[in-house]
């Protein structure tokens, strides 16, 4: 699983910065929790956002190397799993973000008793129907003998 915590405090001035980071400040360290107060340098609170991505690798259970080594490699040659990336793209409809911000619901609680109607929740099956249409038809299931432009197998290096 990969977890990305997005910064929750803005400097109130710059929409971007040369390093694409310093105009924002992260108040979350480690586990996702209520964010600490914003510092004076970044006084504007923005919605706290975290992405959790999980991969179901059970289909590969019987295919692991005999030596027990970890066989998965990111397409950019990271075999340890240190390199992940997330971008936030605004996709809230109408005033749904404001309704969520005005409420005290978190995670799945927006559909719990007393919170119904704040946000429409979806089942996992409904969520999985939302996908970007493929632009290239290719087999993406199973082991690859090599990554495009790379030679396999690759050692997982720190």
N, C-alpha and C positions, 0 to 999 in steps of 0.2 A: 504494500500500500504506500502511496505517496500522498503527503499532506502539504498543501501550500497555504500559508497564512498571508493574506494581503494586508498592507499597512492600513491603519485605522485613523491616522491623523495627517492632516494636510497643512502646509505652511500658509494657506489662505491667499497666496499671491500667484505662484507659478503653476501652470497647468502641466508643465514638463520641466525637466532640468537636464543639463548636459549629460549627466550619468543616468538619466531616466529613473532615478531613485530618490535623490536627496530632497525633493520637494514633498516627499511623503515620509512618515515615521511609523514604525511598527511598535506597538505596545504589547504585543503577544510574544512570549518566550516559551518555547516548548509546547505543551498541550494547549488546545483551544479552550479558552475560558473567557470570562468577562475581561475586557481590555483594561489596562491601567489608564490613569488620566493622561491626556495629551500634554506634552511639554509646552512651555511658552513659545518655543521656536516653531511649533506646528500646532496651533491652537484649535483648528477646525476638525471636529470629529466627523468621520465619514462611516458609512456602514461597515461593520467588521465582517469580513468575508473569508471563508476557508473552502478550498476544494479538497475533497478526499477522492482519490482514484484507487480502485481496487481491481486487480486482475485475477480472474479465475483461471488458475493454471492446472486445475485437477485433470484436464484432458491429457496432460503431459506426465502424469504420475508414473507411468510405467516406462518412460523414455529417458529418465535422467541418466547421466553417465554413471558407470559402475563405481567410480571412485567417490561418488557423492558430491562432486563439485557442482556449483551453481551454473547451469547452462544458459541462462538468459542474458542477452546483451542488448542494450539500447542501440538503435540504428546509428547513433553517432559514436559508437565504439566504447561506451561505458559499460563494463561488465560488473561493476560494483553496485550500481544503482544510485550513485551520488548526484548524477546530473538529471534533473527534471526541470520542467518549465511550464508555467501557466500564464495565460493572458486572460484578463477579464474583458468580456464583451457584453455590453449592456443589452439585456433582452427582456426586461420587465415590461409588461403590458399596462398601459394606462397608469392608474395611480397605485398599482399593487405594491411597488416598493415603498411608497409613502405609508400605505396601510400597514405593512409589515413593520416599518420603523416606528410607527405610532403605537404598536402593540407590544406586549411583553412576550410574545411567542418566540421560541427558538427551535431549530431543528424540526422535528415532526409535531411539535406542540401546536402549530397553527391550525391543525385539524382536530385538536382535542376538545373536550367539553368546555364550553365557555369561550372558545376561540374560533368556532366554526364561522365560515364566511369571511375571515380575514384574508386567507389565501386558499385557492383551490389546490388540493394535493393530488398527486398522481400515484398510481401503482408503479412498480418497477417495470412491468410490461408496457405501460403507457409511456414511461420515460424512455425506454429503449426504442420506441417507434420514432423518436426524434433523432434523426441522423442526417449527416451531410451526404448528399448523393455522390456516389463514386464518380470520379472523373477518369479513372484508369481501371479497366477490368483486369484484375490480377488475383492470383491465389494468395490469400493472406492467412490461411489456416495451416498449422503444422510447422515443422522444422524447415529452415532454409539451409541449403548447403553453403550459401555465402550471402553476404549483404551486397547490394549493388555497389560495385567499385571497391569491394573489400575482399580479403581472403579469410576463410574460416579454417579451422576454429581459431578463435581469439582468446587470449588469456585475459581473465579479469584482473585489471591492474588498478591500483589505488591512485 
